[in-house]
């Protein structure tokens, strides 16, 4: 059986002393805040509002769906709850852009070893293919 790509709801789990279902009522994007509180003994509250007009592209990085914050931090995210907020800089909720079919994307990388599973959204400016194309276009006379 293949190792599945990690999503927030399978990555951020309650402490071992709690029943595995104890966080089932916590939305996927908010689990990181509970996880930080238990793992780092640091209380960080989820933000109350969205950053209007902004979006971040989700990507698969080393077998995890992640979203990079502009501050340099990152969160494990989930297509089941397409939003992210930063536990480091306090940036409010931002809409995440996932592919139309996340399961198909996961299936496209499943043949790789987990640490080699990487995927970028084609529209993401940080996509290495887009960066390479932009650099090549600059070199053209």
Phi, psi and omega per residue, in radians:
X1 nan 2.343 -3.114
X2 -1.296 2.611 3.062
X3 -1.346 2.150 -3.099
X4 -1.277 2.727 3.030
X5 -1.177 2.346 -3.100
X6 -1.336 2.415 3.030
X7 -2.118 2.889 -3.087
X8 -0.915 -0.721 -3.075
X9 -1.263 -0.253 3.061
X10 -1.869 -0.210 3.137
X11 -1.632 -0.867 -3.126
X12 -1.552 1.712 -3.074
X13 -1.974 2.711 3.118
X14 -1.153 2.828 3.101
X15 -1.035 2.709 -3.077
X16 -1.029 -0.487 -3.115
X17 -1.331 -0.152 3.125
X18 -1.825 2.656 3.090
X19 -1.080 2.481 -3.115
X20 -0.996 -0.417 -3.117
X21 -1.561 0.033 -3.032
X22 -1.150 -0.343 3.099
X23 -1.849 0.188 -3.105
X24 -1.055 -0.447 3.139
X25 -1.532 0.001 -3.140
X26 -1.642 2.133 3.114
X27 -0.974 2.573 -3.050
X28 -0.913 -0.768 -3.095
X29 -1.198 -0.365 -3.109
X30 -1.636 -0.173 -3.113
X31 -1.103 -0.546 -3.142
X32 -1.042 -0.599 -3.131
X33 -1.187 -0.690 3.074
X34 -1.189 -0.694 -3.119
X35 -1.107 -0.789 3.110
X36 -1.037 -0.759 -3.124
X37 -1.066 -0.754 -3.116
X38 -1.370 -0.707 -3.053
X39 -1.424 -0.631 -3.080
X40 -1.883 0.011 -3.117
X41 0.927 0.780 -3.083
X42 -2.372 2.070 -3.130
X43 -1.490 2.089 3.088
X44 -2.257 2.140 -3.107
X45 -1.553 2.506 3.063
X46 -1.111 2.594 3.126
X47 -1.204 2.878 -3.122
X48 -1.668 -0.448 -3.040
X49 -2.264 2.963 3.124
X50 -1.642 2.634 2.965
X51 -1.468 1.929 -3.035
X52 -1.267 2.399 3.028
X53 1.390 0.112 -3.135
X54 -1.969 2.667 3.054
X55 -2.590 2.719 3.080
X56 -2.268 2.428 3.134
X57 -1.536 2.261 3.046
X58 -1.333 2.613 3.110
X59 -2.489 2.800 2.986
X60 -1.688 2.170 3.138
X61 -2.281 2.016 -3.138
X62 0.869 0.824 3.036
X63 1.297 0.351 3.096
X64 -2.301 2.412 2.947
X65 -1.262 2.141 -3.134
X66 -2.316 2.798 3.012
X67 -2.288 2.257 3.126
X68 -1.562 2.269 3.052
X69 -1.442 2.599 3.065
X70 -1.006 -0.381 -3.139
X71 -1.352 -0.180 -3.135
X72 1.872 -0.207 3.073
X73 -1.390 3.032 3.108
X74 -2.631 2.730 3.103
X75 -2.236 2.574 2.924
X76 -1.369 2.330 -3.015
X77 -2.222 3.107 -3.096
X78 -2.517 2.428 3.047
X79 -1.152 -0.278 3.100
X80 -1.248 -0.314 -3.129
X81 -2.555 1.400 -2.973
X82 -1.340 1.182 3.053
X83 -2.651 2.786 3.099
X84 -2.579 2.662 3.042
X85 -2.488 2.604 -3.039
X86 -1.602 2.267 3.082
X87 -1.459 -0.168 -3.123
X88 -1.658 -0.998 -3.058
X89 -1.663 -0.202 3.117
X90 1.475 0.168 3.108
X91 -0.976 2.346 -3.096
X92 -1.174 -3.129 -3.125
X93 -1.045 2.356 3.090
X94 -2.226 2.452 3.106
X95 -1.195 2.358 3.068
X96 -1.725 2.485 3.058
X97 -1.845 2.025 3.066
X98 -1.847 2.854 3.028
X99 -1.164 2.824 3.128
X100 -1.034 -0.571 -3.118
X101 -2.290 1.459 -3.125
X102 -1.013 -0.606 3.136
X103 -1.103 -0.671 3.114
X104 -1.167 -0.666 3.100
X105 -1.128 -0.775 3.097
X106 -1.045 -0.719 3.126
X107 -1.135 -0.522 -3.122
X108 -1.262 -0.353 -3.136
X109 -1.890 -0.064 -3.017
X110 -1.108 -0.405 -3.135
X111 -1.288 -0.256 3.129
X112 -1.468 2.754 2.969
X113 -1.113 2.563 -3.059
X114 -0.892 -0.712 -3.104
X115 -1.264 -0.169 3.111
X116 -1.812 0.023 -3.121
X117 -1.403 1.888 3.131
X118 -2.428 2.508 3.114
X119 -2.702 2.415 3.078
X120 -2.102 2.509 3.053
X121 -1.086 2.376 -3.114
X122 -1.039 -0.478 -3.127
X123 -1.557 -0.090 -3.095
X124 -1.230 2.131 3.100
X125 -1.029 -0.428 3.129
X126 -1.480 -0.054 3.102
X127 -1.024 2.177 -3.113
X128 -0.950 -0.581 3.099
X129 -1.122 -0.700 3.118
X130 -1.206 -0.666 3.114
X131 -1.143 -0.706 3.113
X132 -1.141 -0.749 3.127
X133 -1.104 -0.706 3.133
X134 -1.151 -0.723 3.131
X135 -1.158 -0.701 3.123
X136 -1.141 -0.718 3.138
X137 -1.112 -0.608 3.114
X138 -1.165 -0.562 -3.101
X139 -1.360 -0.317 -3.130
X140 -1.220 2.395 3.124
X141 -1.262 nan nan
